[in-house]
Amino acid sequence: MKESLSRYERIEAAWNLEEADRVPVSPLNCYILAYQGGISIREMFHEPEKFTEAVVKAREKIGEGDQEDPNITTLDHLSLRPKSGWDQVTLDWRIWDQFPPEGNIPSFFEKCIIEDYDDVMERGFSTLLFNKKIGKDVFNRSLEDFLYYEFEYPEIYAKAWRKFVEEHEVPLIMGGRATIPFELVLYYRGFAKFVQDIFEQPDKVKDMCEFVLEHEILNALKQAMIMGAGEVPGAEKIFFQAGVVGPPYISPEVFEEFVWPTLKKGVDMIVKRGFKAHVHTDGDMTPVLPVLKDITKGLPKGKVLLDFEKTDMKKAKEVLGDKVCIWGNVPASLLCYGTPTEVEEYCQKLINDCAEGGGFILATECETPWNAKPENVRVMIDSAIKYGQY
């Protein structure tokens, strides 16, 4: 069947819980774009023009989804100010040149940045930005280097992606990225101490989550404006990401008490300022789907998407299908080790379970692994065309 909508129109129909010409498909491609595009991770982070050229080459190999991830994480790694848990300035991320086995994708080494919650909240967020626990190599960078990557580089990066969108008519998955406060505070505090704090000083944890929320959201909105929100299709979306904010990492009770308040508040901040919230969750959120039913409460239609990793998608459609667009969730293991037939069968089942009535985007569970089989990613995209016609 001939496709009658543009990629952006197809994605927009899903966000608005409407049936388009077919189910949209959008693997969350990150390092696989560099790997299949023939460039190193360091080039991916430092040379945006070379990276977008690699994206074109990679899409020829793995298939052309309805939108593409501009990998805002590359800005996080290089920023003067931390925007998320992935920042090389306050946390210790080590960037390697090559993919395994020669090197590795950026690896996280945990540090305790928050020693005292009250001290941080009293003295301000800068105590997290310029902390004695920061790696010494950060202070070896010149002031010119700091200023370039804080102010000039984001503009250069956005220009390269604007050109990509215009030339290839592929919208962006996001224009800015934020981390849900519970997870961000966990990174700054350290996993072991943070878990202890939940039981011994829960009010301090909640206060700290509230404290970092505004900084996190406003930085994401600024980033989206630089990327072209309102002009570049997809740049108006904020990728509000969370890794360990739900089962099995934490209980439903902890989710409802510690995560949900600032998750909902952050989504409200994003939407009420004229942007859209793409809420990305890892783990199995099935037990907290009844709580997530209120994610769009008080907000206009078509402004929120829930992105699931291990969640039961059929159940998610039953609980959330009339309220919010859902996204997911072809397993990473299947893309790496499965056969094209197995991937196709999995995609067909997802489409059968979730597509009716609209409000579904066929996607990966979290990101597409850098070493996923190209033929498996391609068959995932082809499955949306083969089985997803409305």
C-alpha positions in Angstrom: 0.0 0.0 0.0 1.3 3.4 -0.9 2.2 5.5 2.1 0.2 8.7 2.1 1.6 10.6 5.0 5.0 12.1 5.7 7.1 10.6 8.5 6.3 13.5 10.8 2.6 13.4 10.1 2.6 9.6 10.8 4.4 10.2 14.1 2.1 13.0 15.1 -1.0 10.9 14.4 0.3 8.3 16.9 1.0 10.9 19.5 -2.6 12.1 19.1 -4.0 8.6 19.5 -5.1 8.5 15.9 -4.7 5.9 13.2 -2.4 7.0 10.4 -1.7 5.2 7.1 0.4 2.7 9.0 2.0 2.1 12.4 5.1 4.3 12.8 8.4 2.6 13.4 11.3 4.2 15.3 14.2 2.2 16.6 16.1 4.3 19.2 19.5 4.3 17.4 22.5 5.5 19.2 26.0 4.0 18.9 24.9 1.7 16.1 24.7 4.8 13.9 28.4 5.4 14.4 29.3 1.8 14.1 27.4 1.1 10.9 28.3 4.5 9.6 32.0 3.8 9.9 33.1 6.3 12.4 34.5 6.1 15.9 32.7 7.1 19.1 35.0 10.1 19.5 34.2 11.3 16.0 30.5 10.8 16.8 30.9 13.1 19.9 33.1 15.8 18.4 32.3 16.0 14.7 28.6 16.5 14.1 28.8 16.9 10.3 30.8 13.6 10.1 28.2 12.0 12.4 25.2 13.0 10.4 26.9 11.7 7.3 27.5 8.4 9.1 23.8 8.4 10.0 22.8 8.4 6.3 25.2 5.5 5.6 23.9 3.6 8.7 20.2 4.0 7.6 21.1 2.5 4.3 22.3 -0.6 6.1 19.8 -1.0 8.9 16.7 0.6 7.4 15.0 4.0 7.5 12.8 4.5 10.5 10.2 7.3 10.7 12.5 9.5 12.9 16.0 9.5 14.2 17.7 10.1 17.5 20.0 13.1 17.3 21.9 11.7 20.2 21.8 14.7 22.5 23.9 12.6 24.9 26.9 13.8 22.8 26.2 17.3 24.1 25.8 16.1 27.7 29.2 14.5 27.6 30.8 17.7 26.6 28.8 20.3 28.4 30.2 22.7 31.0 27.1 22.2 33.2 25.7 18.7 33.9 22.3 18.2 32.4 21.8 14.6 33.2 23.4 11.6 34.9 25.7 11.1 31.8 27.9 14.1 32.2 31.7 13.9 32.1 32.2 17.0 34.2 30.6 16.0 37.5 30.5 12.2 37.0 33.2 10.0 35.6 32.4 8.9 32.0 35.3 7.6 30.0 35.0 8.0 26.3 36.9 5.5 24.1 37.8 5.8 20.5 36.6 2.5 19.2 33.9 -0.1 19.7 34.6 -3.4 21.4 36.9 -5.2 21.5 39.3 -2.3 20.7 37.6 0.0 23.2 34.2 0.4 24.7 31.1 2.6 24.7 31.3 5.3 27.3 31.6 3.7 30.7 30.3 5.1 34.0 32.3 5.0 37.2 30.2 6.0 40.2 31.3 8.8 42.6 29.5 10.3 45.6 29.0 13.9 44.7 26.3 14.7 47.3 27.8 14.3 50.7 25.1 16.4 52.5 21.7 17.2 51.0 21.1 20.3 53.1 24.5 21.7 52.2 23.9 21.3 48.5 20.4 22.9 48.7 21.7 25.7 50.9 24.8 26.6 48.8 23.2 25.9 45.4 23.4 23.7 42.4 27.0 24.9 41.6 28.2 22.6 44.4 27.4 19.7 42.1 28.9 21.4 39.1 32.2 22.2 40.6 32.9 19.5 43.2 36.2 18.2 44.7 35.2 14.8 43.5 35.4 15.8 39.8 38.1 14.1 37.8 41.3 16.1 37.6 41.3 15.9 33.8 38.3 18.1 33.8 40.3 21.0 35.4 43.0 20.5 32.8 40.7 21.8 30.1 41.1 25.4 29.1 38.6 28.1 29.7 38.2 28.4 25.9 37.4 24.7 25.7 34.7 25.0 28.3 33.2 28.0 26.6 33.3 26.4 23.2 31.4 23.3 24.2 28.9 25.2 26.3 28.0 27.9 23.9 29.3 27.3 20.3 29.3 23.6 20.0 25.5 23.1 20.6 24.9 25.6 17.8 27.2 23.7 15.4 25.6 20.4 16.5 22.1 21.8 15.9 23.1 23.1 12.5 24.3 19.7 11.3 21.1 18.0 12.4 18.9 20.7 10.9 20.6 20.1 7.6 20.0 16.3 8.0 16.3 16.8 8.7 15.8 19.2 5.8 17.7 17.0 3.3 16.3 13.6 4.2 12.8 14.6 5.6 13.4 12.6 8.8 12.1 14.2 12.0 14.1 14.1 15.3 13.1 11.9 18.2 14.0 14.7 20.5 15.3 18.2 20.8 16.4 18.1 24.4 16.9 15.6 27.1 16.4 15.5 30.9 16.7 12.9 33.6 14.0 12.1 36.0 15.2 13.5 39.4 15.1 10.3 41.3 17.6 8.7 39.0 19.8 11.9 38.8 20.0 12.1 42.6 20.9 8.4 42.7 23.9 9.1 40.4 25.0 12.1 42.4 24.7 10.3 45.8 25.8 6.8 44.8 23.6 3.7 44.7 24.4 2.2 48.1 24.0 5.5 50.1 20.9 6.5 48.1 19.1 3.3 49.0 20.0 3.8 52.6 18.7 7.4 52.5 15.3 6.2 51.2 14.8 4.4 54.5 16.7 6.7 56.9 16.0 10.2 55.5 13.2 9.9 53.0 12.2 13.6 53.2 15.7 14.7 52.3 15.6 12.5 49.2 12.2 14.0 48.2 13.5 17.6 48.8 16.6 16.9 46.7 14.5 15.6 43.8 12.4 18.7 43.9 15.5 20.8 44.1 17.1 19.5 40.9 13.9 19.2 38.9 13.7 22.8 37.6 17.4 23.0 36.7 17.1 19.7 34.8 13.9 20.7 32.9 15.0 24.2 32.0 18.3 23.0 30.6 16.5 20.5 28.4 14.1 23.2 27.1 17.1 25.5 26.3 18.7 22.6 24.5 15.5 22.0 22.5 15.4 25.6 21.5 18.9 25.5 20.2 18.0 22.3 18.2 15.2 24.2 16.6 12.0 23.6 18.5 9.1 25.1 16.6 11.0 25.0 13.3 12.8 21.6 13.1 10.3 18.7 13.2 10.7 16.7 16.4 12.9 19.2 18.1 10.0 20.3 20.3 10.1 16.9 22.1 11.9 16.5 25.4 13.3 13.0 26.1 12.5 12.7 29.9 14.6 9.6 30.6 14.7 7.2 33.5 16.6 4.0 34.0 16.1 2.7 37.5 12.8 4.3 38.5 10.5 1.4 38.4 10.2 -2.4 38.9 12.3 -4.5 39.3 14.8 -1.9 40.5 12.5 -0.4 43.0 9.1 -1.4 44.3 5.8 0.0 43.2 5.5 1.7 46.6 8.8 3.4 46.3 7.9 4.5 42.7 4.6 6.1 43.8 6.2 7.8 46.8 9.6 9.0 45.5 9.5 8.9 41.7 5.9 9.8 40.6 5.6 13.3 42.2 8.6 14.8 40.3 8.0 12.7 37.2 4.5 14.1 36.9 5.6 17.6 37.8 8.4 17.5 35.2 6.0 16.3 32.5 3.6 19.2 33.4 6.5 21.7 33.2 7.5 20.5 29.8 4.0 20.5 28.3 2.8 23.7 29.9 5.8 25.5 28.4 4.8 24.4 24.9 6.9 21.3 24.4 6.2 17.6 24.3 7.3 14.9 26.8 8.7 11.6 25.6 9.0 9.7 28.9 11.5 6.9 28.6 11.5 4.1 31.2 13.7 1.0 31.6 12.6 -2.1 33.5 9.1 -3.5 33.8 6.6 -0.8 34.5 3.6 -3.1 34.3 3.0 -3.0 38.1 2.7 0.8 38.1 0.6 1.2 35.0 -2.4 2.3 37.1 -0.3 5.1 38.5 0.8 6.2 35.0 -2.8 6.5 33.9 -2.7 10.0 35.4 0.4 11.1 33.4 -1.7 13.2 31.1 -4.1 14.6 33.8 -4.7 18.3 33.2 -2.8 18.3 29.9 -3.9 18.7 26.3 -4.1 15.6 24.1 -1.1 14.6 22.1 1.7 16.0 24.3 2.9 12.9 26.1 4.4 9.6 25.1 5.4 6.7 27.3 8.4 4.6 26.2 8.6 1.1 27.7 11.5 -1.4 27.8 10.3 -4.6 29.5 6.7 -3.6 30.2 3.9 -5.9 29.0 2.8 -3.9 25.9 -0.6 -5.6 25.6 -1.4 -4.6 29.2 0.0 -1.1 28.6 -2.4 -0.7 25.7 -5.3 -1.9 27.8 -4.6 0.4 30.7 -3.2 3.5 28.8 -4.4 3.2 25.3 -7.1 5.9 25.5 -4.9 8.3 27.3 -1.3 8.3 26.0 0.8 7.1 23.0 2.9 4.0 23.9 6.3 3.1 22.4 8.2 -0.2 22.4 9.6 -2.7 22.7 11.5 -5.2 20.5 14.1 -6.8 22.7 17.7 -5.9 22.4 18.7 -9.6 22.7 16.5 -10.5 19.8 18.1 -7.9 17.6 21.5 -9.1 18.4 21.0 -12.9 18.5 17.7 -13.6 16.9 16.9 -14.5 13.3 15.0 -12.1 11.0 12.0 -14.5 11.2 11.9 -14.3 15.0 12.1 -10.5 14.9 9.3 -10.3 12.3 7.1 -12.6 14.4 7.7 -10.5 17.5 6.9 -7.3 15.7 3.8 -8.7 14.2 2.6 -9.7 17.7 3.3 -6.2 19.1 1.4 -4.6 16.2 -1.5 -7.0 16.7 -1.6 -6.2 20.5 -1.1 -2.4 20.3 -1.9 -0.9 17.0 -5.7 -0.8 16.9 -7.1 2.7 17.3 -3.7 4.3 16.9 -1.4 5.6 19.7 1.4 3.1 19.1 4.9 3.4 17.8 6.9 0.2 17.1 10.3 0.7 18.6 13.2 -0.9 20.4 13.4 -1.6 24.1 15.7 1.2 25.2 18.3 1.8 22.5 19.3 -0.4 19.5 22.5 -2.3 20.5 25.5 -1.1 18.7 26.1 -4.7 17.5 22.5 -5.5 16.5 22.3 -7.4 13.3 21.5 -4.9 10.5 19.1 -7.4 8.9 17.2 -7.7 12.1 16.8 -3.9 12.5 15.8 -3.7 8.8 13.1 -6.4 9.2 11.7 -4.6 12.2 11.2 -1.5 10.1 9.8 -3.6 7.2 7.3 -5.3 9.7 5.6 -2.0 10.3 5.0 -1.6 6.6 3.9 -5.2 6.2 1.7 -5.7 9.2 0.9 -2.1 10.4 -1.3 -0.8 7.6 -4.5 0.8 8.9 
